[in-house]
Amino acid sequence: MNKNEYSEMQLDVIKELANVGGGNAATSISQVVNKMVNMSVPMIDILNYNEVFETIMPEDSEVIAVSMKMLGDGNGNFLFVCEPDKAEKLVQMMVPEGMEVTEEIEYSAISELVNIVVTSYLNAISKMININLISSVPALVVDMFGAILSSAYMESEQFDENVMIIKNEFIYEGNVVDAALYFIPRPGVLDNLFKLIGV
């Protein structure tokens, strides 16, 4: 997966699908938490390892990450990554006000949030091009960012040094919390999706 392989139109299509999925995710999250939550996708990009570590986050940063596999007519890994302070804000968004938040509740809330987001993205793609994409259950890990990203690559049998980044912004009660969703497709998956979409 190389940025130069894809046109601006193709990346715009992915961004549009992500925005549709994000809108659906925001609606679902709002219903779950009984608060108005909006979600936007301000950026989609393809970066190599070094660019990710230089511009997004150092590889030795401790992060909370949730991984989910994409299964069905296309395979790959989604990896949702945020720093602990941002995770805390997302948890506040997900749980009732005044609720005592244990580590177990924190991890459960983050996992559920990612489950809703990834499922919404996959549903948006599935409906647009009439294919079957499903997700695995979320798996949460706390570790160094570089180790987590490397592990996700090995699971996807992806041996180049590029990753697609879908920037997510969650807006609620005047707060804006950003996080990054990394998509690591199996080789050939993106090309097949673009062919089905017709771009």
PyMOL commands that place a pseudoatom at each C-alpha (Angstrom):
pseudoatom trace, name=CA, resn=MET, resi=1, chain=A, elem=C, hetatm=0, pos=[0.000, 0.000, 0.000]
pseudoatom trace, name=CA, resn=ASN, resi=2, chain=A, elem=C, hetatm=0, pos=[1.632, 3.177, -1.221]
pseudoatom trace, name=CA, resn=LYS, resi=3, chain=A, elem=C, hetatm=0, pos=[0.125, 6.665, -1.259]
pseudoatom trace, name=CA, resn=ASN, resi=4, chain=A, elem=C, hetatm=0, pos=[1.314, 7.208, -4.820]
pseudoatom trace, name=CA, resn=GLU, resi=5, chain=A, elem=C, hetatm=0, pos=[-0.708, 4.188, -5.979]
pseudoatom trace, name=CA, resn=TYR, resi=6, chain=A, elem=C, hetatm=0, pos=[-4.009, 5.914, -5.196]
pseudoatom trace, name=CA, resn=SER, resi=7, chain=A, elem=C, hetatm=0, pos=[-5.584, 9.015, -6.695]
pseudoatom trace, name=CA, resn=GLU, resi=8, chain=A, elem=C, hetatm=0, pos=[-7.045, 11.928, -4.757]
pseudoatom trace, name=CA, resn=MET, resi=9, chain=A, elem=C, hetatm=0, pos=[-10.480, 10.747, -5.952]
pseudoatom trace, name=CA, resn=GLN, resi=10, chain=A, elem=C, hetatm=0, pos=[-9.943, 7.320, -4.442]
pseudoatom trace, name=CA, resn=LEU, resi=11, chain=A, elem=C, hetatm=0, pos=[-8.884, 8.779, -1.096]
pseudoatom trace, name=CA, resn=ASP, resi=12, chain=A, elem=C, hetatm=0, pos=[-11.876, 11.163, -1.248]
pseudoatom trace, name=CA, resn=VAL, resi=13, chain=A, elem=C, hetatm=0, pos=[-14.188, 8.178, -1.740]
pseudoatom trace, name=CA, resn=ILE, resi=14, chain=A, elem=C, hetatm=0, pos=[-12.728, 6.505, 1.349]
pseudoatom trace, name=CA, resn=LYS, resi=15, chain=A, elem=C, hetatm=0, pos=[-13.150, 9.751, 3.299]
pseudoatom trace, name=CA, resn=GLU, resi=16, chain=A, elem=C, hetatm=0, pos=[-16.776, 10.063, 2.167]
pseudoatom trace, name=CA, resn=LEU, resi=17, chain=A, elem=C, hetatm=0, pos=[-17.501, 6.477, 3.217]
pseudoatom trace, name=CA, resn=ALA, resi=18, chain=A, elem=C, hetatm=0, pos=[-15.790, 7.161, 6.546]
pseudoatom trace, name=CA, resn=ASN, resi=19, chain=A, elem=C, hetatm=0, pos=[-17.932, 10.270, 7.044]
pseudoatom trace, name=CA, resn=VAL, resi=20, chain=A, elem=C, hetatm=0, pos=[-21.111, 8.303, 6.304]
pseudoatom trace, name=CA, resn=GLY, resi=21, chain=A, elem=C, hetatm=0, pos=[-19.990, 5.579, 8.703]
pseudoatom trace, name=CA, resn=GLY, resi=22, chain=A, elem=C, hetatm=0, pos=[-18.977, 8.215, 11.253]
pseudoatom trace, name=CA, resn=GLY, resi=23, chain=A, elem=C, hetatm=0, pos=[-22.410, 9.834, 11.064]
pseudoatom trace, name=CA, resn=ASN, resi=24, chain=A, elem=C, hetatm=0, pos=[-24.055, 6.471, 11.672]
pseudoatom trace, name=CA, resn=ALA, resi=25, chain=A, elem=C, hetatm=0, pos=[-21.631, 5.771, 14.503]
pseudoatom trace, name=CA, resn=ALA, resi=26, chain=A, elem=C, hetatm=0, pos=[-22.398, 9.130, 16.134]
pseudoatom trace, name=CA, resn=THR, resi=27, chain=A, elem=C, hetatm=0, pos=[-26.130, 8.379, 15.991]
pseudoatom trace, name=CA, resn=SER, resi=28, chain=A, elem=C, hetatm=0, pos=[-25.606, 4.955, 17.566]
pseudoatom trace, name=CA, resn=ILE, resi=29, chain=A, elem=C, hetatm=0, pos=[-23.303, 6.318, 20.271]
pseudoatom trace, name=CA, resn=SER, resi=30, chain=A, elem=C, hetatm=0, pos=[-25.787, 9.107, 21.062]
pseudoatom trace, name=CA, resn=GLN, resi=31, chain=A, elem=C, hetatm=0, pos=[-28.531, 6.534, 21.541]
pseudoatom trace, name=CA, resn=VAL, resi=32, chain=A, elem=C, hetatm=0, pos=[-26.343, 4.373, 23.785]
pseudoatom trace, name=CA, resn=VAL, resi=33, chain=A, elem=C, hetatm=0, pos=[-25.128, 7.196, 26.037]
pseudoatom trace, name=CA, resn=ASN, resi=34, chain=A, elem=C, hetatm=0, pos=[-28.224, 9.409, 25.811]
pseudoatom trace, name=CA, resn=LYS, resi=35, chain=A, elem=C, hetatm=0, pos=[-26.078, 12.446, 24.910]
pseudoatom trace, name=CA, resn=MET, resi=36, chain=A, elem=C, hetatm=0, pos=[-25.680, 14.316, 21.644]
pseudoatom trace, name=CA, resn=VAL, resi=37, chain=A, elem=C, hetatm=0, pos=[-22.440, 13.088, 20.086]
pseudoatom trace, name=CA, resn=ASN, resi=38, chain=A, elem=C, hetatm=0, pos=[-21.114, 14.200, 16.707]
pseudoatom trace, name=CA, resn=MET, resi=39, chain=A, elem=C, hetatm=0, pos=[-18.252, 12.663, 14.832]
pseudoatom trace, name=CA, resn=SER, resi=40, chain=A, elem=C, hetatm=0, pos=[-16.162, 13.892, 11.930]
pseudoatom trace, name=CA, resn=VAL, resi=41, chain=A, elem=C, hetatm=0, pos=[-13.323, 12.548, 9.818]
pseudoatom trace, name=CA, resn=PRO, resi=42, chain=A, elem=C, hetatm=0, pos=[-11.089, 15.566, 9.145]
pseudoatom trace, name=CA, resn=MET, resi=43, chain=A, elem=C, hetatm=0, pos=[-8.260, 13.599, 7.551]
pseudoatom trace, name=CA, resn=ILE, resi=44, chain=A, elem=C, hetatm=0, pos=[-7.470, 10.397, 5.717]
pseudoatom trace, name=CA, resn=ASP, resi=45, chain=A, elem=C, hetatm=0, pos=[-3.915, 9.753, 4.655]
pseudoatom trace, name=CA, resn=ILE, resi=46, chain=A, elem=C, hetatm=0, pos=[-1.452, 7.003, 3.824]
pseudoatom trace, name=CA, resn=LEU, resi=47, chain=A, elem=C, hetatm=0, pos=[1.856, 7.355, 5.647]
pseudoatom trace, name=CA, resn=ASN, resi=48, chain=A, elem=C, hetatm=0, pos=[4.884, 5.156, 6.086]
pseudoatom trace, name=CA, resn=TYR, resi=49, chain=A, elem=C, hetatm=0, pos=[6.091, 3.983, 9.476]
pseudoatom trace, name=CA, resn=ASN, resi=50, chain=A, elem=C, hetatm=0, pos=[8.582, 6.795, 10.003]
pseudoatom trace, name=CA, resn=GLU, resi=51, chain=A, elem=C, hetatm=0, pos=[6.046, 9.476, 9.029]
pseudoatom trace, name=CA, resn=VAL, resi=52, chain=A, elem=C, hetatm=0, pos=[3.520, 8.020, 11.463]
pseudoatom trace, name=CA, resn=PHE, resi=53, chain=A, elem=C, hetatm=0, pos=[6.011, 8.120, 14.319]
pseudoatom trace, name=CA, resn=GLU, resi=54, chain=A, elem=C, hetatm=0, pos=[7.253, 11.593, 13.384]
pseudoatom trace, name=CA, resn=THR, resi=55, chain=A, elem=C, hetatm=0, pos=[3.936, 13.336, 12.693]
pseudoatom trace, name=CA, resn=ILE, resi=56, chain=A, elem=C, hetatm=0, pos=[1.267, 11.389, 14.612]
pseudoatom trace, name=CA, resn=MET, resi=57, chain=A, elem=C, hetatm=0, pos=[2.870, 9.855, 17.682]
pseudoatom trace, name=CA, resn=PRO, resi=58, chain=A, elem=C, hetatm=0, pos=[6.331, 8.668, 18.829]
pseudoatom trace, name=CA, resn=GLU, resi=59, chain=A, elem=C, hetatm=0, pos=[6.720, 4.906, 18.786]
pseudoatom trace, name=CA, resn=ASP, resi=60, chain=A, elem=C, hetatm=0, pos=[7.609, 4.806, 22.503]
pseudoatom trace, name=CA, resn=SER, resi=61, chain=A, elem=C, hetatm=0, pos=[4.349, 6.505, 23.573]
pseudoatom trace, name=CA, resn=GLU, resi=62, chain=A, elem=C, hetatm=0, pos=[2.160, 4.431, 25.854]
pseudoatom trace, name=CA, resn=VAL, resi=63, chain=A, elem=C, hetatm=0, pos=[-1.298, 4.127, 24.316]
pseudoatom trace, name=CA, resn=ILE, resi=64, chain=A, elem=C, hetatm=0, pos=[-4.602, 2.365, 24.717]
pseudoatom trace, name=CA, resn=ALA, resi=65, chain=A, elem=C, hetatm=0, pos=[-5.412, 0.515, 21.517]
pseudoatom trace, name=CA, resn=VAL, resi=66, chain=A, elem=C, hetatm=0, pos=[-8.332, -1.580, 20.352]
pseudoatom trace, name=CA, resn=SER, resi=67, chain=A, elem=C, hetatm=0, pos=[-7.931, -3.903, 17.388]
pseudoatom trace, name=CA, resn=MET, resi=68, chain=A, elem=C, hetatm=0, pos=[-10.691, -5.454, 15.300]
pseudoatom trace, name=CA, resn=LYS, resi=69, chain=A, elem=C, hetatm=0, pos=[-10.327, -7.734, 12.310]
pseudoatom trace, name=CA, resn=MET, resi=70, chain=A, elem=C, hetatm=0, pos=[-12.242, -7.100, 9.081]
pseudoatom trace, name=CA, resn=LEU, resi=71, chain=A, elem=C, hetatm=0, pos=[-13.607, -10.388, 7.755]
pseudoatom trace, name=CA, resn=GLY, resi=72, chain=A, elem=C, hetatm=0, pos=[-15.849, -11.573, 4.940]
pseudoatom trace, name=CA, resn=ASP, resi=73, chain=A, elem=C, hetatm=0, pos=[-15.287, -10.349, 1.368]
pseudoatom trace, name=CA, resn=GLY, resi=74, chain=A, elem=C, hetatm=0, pos=[-12.204, -8.373, 2.442]
pseudoatom trace, name=CA, resn=ASN, resi=75, chain=A, elem=C, hetatm=0, pos=[-9.655, -8.899, 5.187]
pseudoatom trace, name=CA, resn=GLY, resi=76, chain=A, elem=C, hetatm=0, pos=[-7.556, -6.565, 7.263]
pseudoatom trace, name=CA, resn=ASN, resi=77, chain=A, elem=C, hetatm=0, pos=[-7.078, -5.016, 10.682]
pseudoatom trace, name=CA, resn=PHE, resi=78, chain=A, elem=C, hetatm=0, pos=[-8.500, -1.877, 12.235]
pseudoatom trace, name=CA, resn=LEU, resi=79, chain=A, elem=C, hetatm=0, pos=[-6.492, -0.397, 15.079]
pseudoatom trace, name=CA, resn=PHE, resi=80, chain=A, elem=C, hetatm=0, pos=[-7.976, 2.421, 17.171]
pseudoatom trace, name=CA, resn=VAL, resi=81, chain=A, elem=C, hetatm=0, pos=[-5.297, 4.272, 19.121]
pseudoatom trace, name=CA, resn=CYS, resi=82, chain=A, elem=C, hetatm=0, pos=[-5.488, 7.044, 21.698]
pseudoatom trace, name=CA, resn=GLU, resi=83, chain=A, elem=C, hetatm=0, pos=[-3.380, 8.366, 24.538]
pseudoatom trace, name=CA, resn=PRO, resi=84, chain=A, elem=C, hetatm=0, pos=[-4.550, 7.660, 28.113]
pseudoatom trace, name=CA, resn=ASP, resi=85, chain=A, elem=C, hetatm=0, pos=[-5.751, 11.245, 28.755]
pseudoatom trace, name=CA, resn=LYS, resi=86, chain=A, elem=C, hetatm=0, pos=[-7.881, 11.197, 25.594]
pseudoatom trace, name=CA, resn=ALA, resi=87, chain=A, elem=C, hetatm=0, pos=[-9.163, 7.738, 26.443]
pseudoatom trace, name=CA, resn=GLU, resi=88, chain=A, elem=C, hetatm=0, pos=[-10.330, 9.149, 29.775]
pseudoatom trace, name=CA, resn=LYS, resi=89, chain=A, elem=C, hetatm=0, pos=[-12.356, 11.843, 27.971]
pseudoatom trace, name=CA, resn=LEU, resi=90, chain=A, elem=C, hetatm=0, pos=[-13.900, 9.277, 25.636]
pseudoatom trace, name=CA, resn=VAL, resi=91, chain=A, elem=C, hetatm=0, pos=[-14.872, 7.164, 28.637]
pseudoatom trace, name=CA, resn=GLN, resi=92, chain=A, elem=C, hetatm=0, pos=[-16.547, 10.213, 30.220]
pseudoatom trace, name=CA, resn=MET, resi=93, chain=A, elem=C, hetatm=0, pos=[-18.535, 10.530, 27.013]
pseudoatom trace, name=CA, resn=MET, resi=94, chain=A, elem=C, hetatm=0, pos=[-19.579, 6.880, 27.143]
pseudoatom trace, name=CA, resn=VAL, resi=95, chain=A, elem=C, hetatm=0, pos=[-20.593, 6.427, 30.797]
pseudoatom trace, name=CA, resn=PRO, resi=96, chain=A, elem=C, hetatm=0, pos=[-23.332, 8.121, 32.855]
pseudoatom trace, name=CA, resn=GLU, resi=97, chain=A, elem=C, hetatm=0, pos=[-22.308, 11.256, 34.723]
pseudoatom trace, name=CA, resn=GLY, resi=98, chain=A, elem=C, hetatm=0, pos=[-21.198, 10.569, 38.295]
pseudoatom trace, name=CA, resn=MET, resi=99, chain=A, elem=C, hetatm=0, pos=[-20.501, 6.901, 37.664]
pseudoatom trace, name=CA, resn=GLU, resi=100, chain=A, elem=C, hetatm=0, pos=[-17.388, 5.542, 39.335]
pseudoatom trace, name=CA, resn=VAL, resi=101, chain=A, elem=C, hetatm=0, pos=[-15.058, 4.416, 36.556]
pseudoatom trace, name=CA, resn=THR, resi=102, chain=A, elem=C, hetatm=0, pos=[-12.943, 1.362, 37.278]
pseudoatom trace, name=CA, resn=GLU, resi=103, chain=A, elem=C, hetatm=0, pos=[-10.280, 0.097, 34.901]
pseudoatom trace, name=CA, resn=GLU, resi=104, chain=A, elem=C, hetatm=0, pos=[-12.653, -2.653, 33.782]
pseudoatom trace, name=CA, resn=ILE, resi=105, chain=A, elem=C, hetatm=0, pos=[-15.401, -0.134, 32.969]
pseudoatom trace, name=CA, resn=GLU, resi=106, chain=A, elem=C, hetatm=0, pos=[-12.902, 2.127, 31.177]
pseudoatom trace, name=CA, resn=TYR, resi=107, chain=A, elem=C, hetatm=0, pos=[-11.679, -0.667, 28.929]
pseudoatom trace, name=CA, resn=SER, resi=108, chain=A, elem=C, hetatm=0, pos=[-15.219, -1.916, 28.298]
pseudoatom trace, name=CA, resn=ALA, resi=109, chain=A, elem=C, hetatm=0, pos=[-16.417, 1.586, 27.310]
pseudoatom trace, name=CA, resn=ILE, resi=110, chain=A, elem=C, hetatm=0, pos=[-13.510, 2.152, 24.908]
pseudoatom trace, name=CA, resn=SER, resi=111, chain=A, elem=C, hetatm=0, pos=[-14.008, -1.287, 23.345]
pseudoatom trace, name=CA, resn=GLU, resi=112, chain=A, elem=C, hetatm=0, pos=[-17.720, -0.635, 22.820]
pseudoatom trace, name=CA, resn=LEU, resi=113, chain=A, elem=C, hetatm=0, pos=[-16.989, 2.761, 21.264]
pseudoatom trace, name=CA, resn=VAL, resi=114, chain=A, elem=C, hetatm=0, pos=[-14.559, 1.209, 18.770]
pseudoatom trace, name=CA, resn=ASN, resi=115, chain=A, elem=C, hetatm=0, pos=[-16.959, -1.639, 18.055]
pseudoatom trace, name=CA, resn=ILE, resi=116, chain=A, elem=C, hetatm=0, pos=[-19.656, 0.881, 17.080]
pseudoatom trace, name=CA, resn=VAL, resi=117, chain=A, elem=C, hetatm=0, pos=[-17.279, 2.958, 14.937]
pseudoatom trace, name=CA, resn=VAL, resi=118, chain=A, elem=C, hetatm=0, pos=[-15.738, 0.049, 13.007]
pseudoatom trace, name=CA, resn=THR, resi=119, chain=A, elem=C, hetatm=0, pos=[-19.082, -1.705, 12.500]
pseudoatom trace, name=CA, resn=SER, resi=120, chain=A, elem=C, hetatm=0, pos=[-20.582, 1.538, 11.179]
pseudoatom trace, name=CA, resn=TYR, resi=121, chain=A, elem=C, hetatm=0, pos=[-17.706, 1.981, 8.721]
pseudoatom trace, name=CA, resn=LEU, resi=122, chain=A, elem=C, hetatm=0, pos=[-18.028, -1.584, 7.451]
pseudoatom trace, name=CA, resn=ASN, resi=123, chain=A, elem=C, hetatm=0, pos=[-21.813, -1.288, 7.116]
pseudoatom trace, name=CA, resn=ALA, resi=124, chain=A, elem=C, hetatm=0, pos=[-21.412, 1.899, 5.056]
pseudoatom trace, name=CA, resn=ILE, resi=125, chain=A, elem=C, hetatm=0, pos=[-19.007, 0.163, 2.666]
pseudoatom trace, name=CA, resn=SER, resi=126, chain=A, elem=C, hetatm=0, pos=[-21.108, -3.017, 2.502]
pseudoatom trace, name=CA, resn=LYS, resi=127, chain=A, elem=C, hetatm=0, pos=[-24.277, -1.124, 1.581]
pseudoatom trace, name=CA, resn=MET, resi=128, chain=A, elem=C, hetatm=0, pos=[-22.562, 1.023, -1.055]
pseudoatom trace, name=CA, resn=ILE, resi=129, chain=A, elem=C, hetatm=0, pos=[-21.036, -1.829, -3.039]
pseudoatom trace, name=CA, resn=ASN, resi=130, chain=A, elem=C, hetatm=0, pos=[-23.197, -4.756, -1.909]
pseudoatom trace, name=CA, resn=ILE, resi=131, chain=A, elem=C, hetatm=0, pos=[-20.509, -6.915, -0.333]
pseudoatom trace, name=CA, resn=ASN, resi=132, chain=A, elem=C, hetatm=0, pos=[-20.319, -8.699, 2.987]
pseudoatom trace, name=CA, resn=LEU, resi=133, chain=A, elem=C, hetatm=0, pos=[-17.900, -7.183, 5.504]
pseudoatom trace, name=CA, resn=ILE, resi=134, chain=A, elem=C, hetatm=0, pos=[-18.065, -8.108, 9.169]
pseudoatom trace, name=CA, resn=SER, resi=135, chain=A, elem=C, hetatm=0, pos=[-15.841, -7.487, 12.164]
pseudoatom trace, name=CA, resn=SER, resi=136, chain=A, elem=C, hetatm=0, pos=[-14.378, -9.576, 14.940]
pseudoatom trace, name=CA, resn=VAL, resi=137, chain=A, elem=C, hetatm=0, pos=[-14.907, -8.769, 18.596]
pseudoatom trace, name=CA, resn=PRO, resi=138, chain=A, elem=C, hetatm=0, pos=[-12.692, -5.918, 19.846]
pseudoatom trace, name=CA, resn=ALA, resi=139, chain=A, elem=C, hetatm=0, pos=[-9.438, -6.715, 21.638]
pseudoatom trace, name=CA, resn=LEU, resi=140, chain=A, elem=C, hetatm=0, pos=[-7.909, -4.034, 23.870]
pseudoatom trace, name=CA, resn=VAL, resi=141, chain=A, elem=C, hetatm=0, pos=[-4.240, -3.706, 24.761]
pseudoatom trace, name=CA, resn=VAL, resi=142, chain=A, elem=C, hetatm=0, pos=[-2.136, -1.139, 26.603]
pseudoatom trace, name=CA, resn=ASP, resi=143, chain=A, elem=C, hetatm=0, pos=[1.423, -0.962, 25.291]
pseudoatom trace, name=CA, resn=MET, resi=144, chain=A, elem=C, hetatm=0, pos=[3.908, 1.167, 23.365]
pseudoatom trace, name=CA, resn=PHE, resi=145, chain=A, elem=C, hetatm=0, pos=[2.527, 2.515, 20.104]
pseudoatom trace, name=CA, resn=GLY, resi=146, chain=A, elem=C, hetatm=0, pos=[5.334, 1.094, 17.943]
pseudoatom trace, name=CA, resn=ALA, resi=147, chain=A, elem=C, hetatm=0, pos=[4.921, -2.433, 19.321]
pseudoatom trace, name=CA, resn=ILE, resi=148, chain=A, elem=C, hetatm=0, pos=[1.153, -2.362, 18.805]
pseudoatom trace, name=CA, resn=LEU, resi=149, chain=A, elem=C, hetatm=0, pos=[1.395, -1.099, 15.218]
pseudoatom trace, name=CA, resn=SER, resi=150, chain=A, elem=C, hetatm=0, pos=[4.054, -3.680, 14.325]
pseudoatom trace, name=CA, resn=SER, resi=151, chain=A, elem=C, hetatm=0, pos=[1.920, -6.477, 15.749]
pseudoatom trace, name=CA, resn=ALA, resi=152, chain=A, elem=C, hetatm=0, pos=[-1.109, -5.361, 13.719]
pseudoatom trace, name=CA, resn=TYR, resi=153, chain=A, elem=C, hetatm=0, pos=[1.014, -5.416, 10.563]
pseudoatom trace, name=CA, resn=MET, resi=154, chain=A, elem=C, hetatm=0, pos=[2.203, -8.951, 11.149]
pseudoatom trace, name=CA, resn=GLU, resi=155, chain=A, elem=C, hetatm=0, pos=[-1.368, -10.130, 11.744]
pseudoatom trace, name=CA, resn=SER, resi=156, chain=A, elem=C, hetatm=0, pos=[-2.447, -8.633, 8.403]
pseudoatom trace, name=CA, resn=GLU, resi=157, chain=A, elem=C, hetatm=0, pos=[0.467, -10.206, 6.510]
pseudoatom trace, name=CA, resn=GLN, resi=158, chain=A, elem=C, hetatm=0, pos=[1.267, -6.679, 5.360]
pseudoatom trace, name=CA, resn=PHE, resi=159, chain=A, elem=C, hetatm=0, pos=[4.962, -6.338, 4.772]
pseudoatom trace, name=CA, resn=ASP, resi=160, chain=A, elem=C, hetatm=0, pos=[5.321, -2.846, 3.338]
pseudoatom trace, name=CA, resn=GLU, resi=161, chain=A, elem=C, hetatm=0, pos=[5.821, 0.172, 5.574]
pseudoatom trace, name=CA, resn=ASN, resi=162, chain=A, elem=C, hetatm=0, pos=[2.639, 2.131, 4.894]
pseudoatom trace, name=CA, resn=VAL, resi=163, chain=A, elem=C, hetatm=0, pos=[-0.603, 2.455, 6.820]
pseudoatom trace, name=CA, resn=MET, resi=164, chain=A, elem=C, hetatm=0, pos=[-3.917, 4.196, 6.163]
pseudoatom trace, name=CA, resn=ILE, resi=165, chain=A, elem=C, hetatm=0, pos=[-4.869, 6.642, 8.905]
pseudoatom trace, name=CA, resn=ILE, resi=166, chain=A, elem=C, hetatm=0, pos=[-8.478, 7.703, 9.434]
pseudoatom trace, name=CA, resn=LYS, resi=167, chain=A, elem=C, hetatm=0, pos=[-8.481, 10.622, 11.853]
pseudoatom trace, name=CA, resn=ASN, resi=168, chain=A, elem=C, hetatm=0, pos=[-11.574, 10.664, 14.082]
pseudoatom trace, name=CA, resn=GLU, resi=169, chain=A, elem=C, hetatm=0, pos=[-12.969, 13.587, 16.042]
pseudoatom trace, name=CA, resn=PHE, resi=170, chain=A, elem=C, hetatm=0, pos=[-15.682, 13.074, 18.644]
pseudoatom trace, name=CA, resn=ILE, resi=171, chain=A, elem=C, hetatm=0, pos=[-17.600, 16.200, 19.629]
pseudoatom trace, name=CA, resn=TYR, resi=172, chain=A, elem=C, hetatm=0, pos=[-19.849, 16.259, 22.688]
pseudoatom trace, name=CA, resn=GLU, resi=173, chain=A, elem=C, hetatm=0, pos=[-20.890, 18.898, 25.211]
pseudoatom trace, name=CA, resn=GLY, resi=174, chain=A, elem=C, hetatm=0, pos=[-18.388, 21.375, 23.777]
pseudoatom trace, name=CA, resn=ASN, resi=175, chain=A, elem=C, hetatm=0, pos=[-15.475, 18.935, 23.950]
pseudoatom trace, name=CA, resn=VAL, resi=176, chain=A, elem=C, hetatm=0, pos=[-13.492, 17.795, 20.928]
pseudoatom trace, name=CA, resn=VAL, resi=177, chain=A, elem=C, hetatm=0, pos=[-11.527, 14.577, 21.402]
pseudoatom trace, name=CA, resn=ASP, resi=178, chain=A, elem=C, hetatm=0, pos=[-9.417, 13.202, 18.579]
pseudoatom trace, name=CA, resn=ALA, resi=179, chain=A, elem=C, hetatm=0, pos=[-8.114, 9.710, 18.036]
pseudoatom trace, name=CA, resn=ALA, resi=180, chain=A, elem=C, hetatm=0, pos=[-6.678, 7.768, 15.112]
pseudoatom trace, name=CA, resn=LEU, resi=181, chain=A, elem=C, hetatm=0, pos=[-8.059, 4.668, 13.443]
pseudoatom trace, name=CA, resn=TYR, resi=182, chain=A, elem=C, hetatm=0, pos=[-5.418, 2.776, 11.487]
pseudoatom trace, name=CA, resn=PHE, resi=183, chain=A, elem=C, hetatm=0, pos=[-6.537, 0.473, 8.691]
pseudoatom trace, name=CA, resn=ILE, resi=184, chain=A, elem=C, hetatm=0, pos=[-4.117, -2.235, 7.620]
pseudoatom trace, name=CA, resn=PRO, resi=185, chain=A, elem=C, hetatm=0, pos=[-5.675, -4.232, 4.772]
pseudoatom trace, name=CA, resn=ARG, resi=186, chain=A, elem=C, hetatm=0, pos=[-4.436, -7.547, 3.474]
pseudoatom trace, name=CA, resn=PRO, resi=187, chain=A, elem=C, hetatm=0, pos=[-2.557, -7.078, 0.178]
pseudoatom trace, name=CA, resn=GLY, resi=188, chain=A, elem=C, hetatm=0, pos=[-4.959, -6.434, -2.737]
pseudoatom trace, name=CA, resn=VAL, resi=189, chain=A, elem=C, hetatm=0, pos=[-8.013, -5.632, -0.592]
pseudoatom trace, name=CA, resn=LEU, resi=190, chain=A, elem=C, hetatm=0, pos=[-8.057, -1.867, -1.260]
pseudoatom trace, name=CA, resn=ASP, resi=191, chain=A, elem=C, hetatm=0, pos=[-7.560, -2.374, -4.994]
pseudoatom trace, name=CA, resn=ASN, resi=192, chain=A, elem=C, hetatm=0, pos=[-10.540, -4.758, -5.092]
pseudoatom trace, name=CA, resn=LEU, resi=193, chain=A, elem=C, hetatm=0, pos=[-12.716, -2.291, -3.140]
pseudoatom trace, name=CA, resn=PHE, resi=194, chain=A, elem=C, hetatm=0, pos=[-11.859, 0.566, -5.496]
pseudoatom trace, name=CA, resn=LYS, resi=195, chain=A, elem=C, hetatm=0, pos=[-12.624, -1.663, -8.494]
pseudoatom trace, name=CA, resn=LEU, resi=196, chain=A, elem=C, hetatm=0, pos=[-16.064, -2.505, -7.073]
pseudoatom trace, name=CA, resn=ILE, resi=197, chain=A, elem=C, hetatm=0, pos=[-16.756, 1.172, -6.329]
pseudoatom trace, name=CA, resn=GLY, resi=198, chain=A, elem=C, hetatm=0, pos=[-15.662, 2.127, -9.834]
pseudoatom trace, name=CA, resn=VAL, resi=199, chain=A, elem=C, hetatm=0, pos=[-12.854, 4.591, -9.099]
for i in range(1, 199): cmd.bond("trace and resi %d" % i, "trace and resi %d" % (i + 1))
show_as sticks, trace
zoom trace
